[in-house]
């Protein structure tokens, strides 16, 4: 049985520290009968331990491909990705992933969906049950432990997916456009919630989004990704105090950061005036 210590936990309750990510000349090429397509080209970048970094760029530019290679779910064609001091050569075990679709099992209630992560890892369910309940409370889901997915709103289902990704306290959290299907008000609340959870736990987060304002609100840095093939066009340091509030989006500095990213898209022809 895999122990808590084996996945970065001690004393059954300590929070795992974040872990750095290093990209060195990372390229991903897909082949077909019609020829090859390069989705990611020569990406070199660093993500610091416990840093929240967003990838923002147009649809189809290769952001998700870069995320999936980081998770070890897609192989690198050229170059290398290091998580900590280990080269990614297969699926990462100390990693939580949140997709746009919550992918909850409809026959399981909220608590059982969260605990699925523990069952798959063959960890002690009784040991992790209090952690699951605590995370659900932090995510605003106290009292819904026995509810089934069809009884929840879209935002609540996505919170369950997030808690499931966090239950084993991974050092790395990968999020692929997790709030893209939510209405604007729910999305604002999810931004506040994920910031709160991250400030409490300080995992390294790589977050894919199409929303410039969302990227700025959540991130320490934003990597602006070019149209396909994905390259890092520009790095934006977000020098706003934390915790951030929705009112911060009206500040002059927030507006300056938004314009800086949009200027990159204008220069690339992604946006046209």
Secondary structure, DSSP 8 states (H G I E B T S, - for coil): ---TGGGT-STTT-------EEEEEEEEEEEETTEEEEEEEEEEEEE-TT-EEEEE--TTSSHHHHHHHHHTSS--SEEEEEETTEE--S--SSEEEE-SS----TTSBHHHHHHHHHHHTT--HHHHHHHHHHHHHHTT-TT-TT-BGGGS-HHHHHHHHHHHHHTT--SEEEEESTTTTS-HHHHHHHHHHHHHHHHHH--EEEEEES-HHHHHHH-SEEEEE-SSSB-EEEEEE----SS--GGGGGSHHHHHHHHHHHHHHHHHTSS--
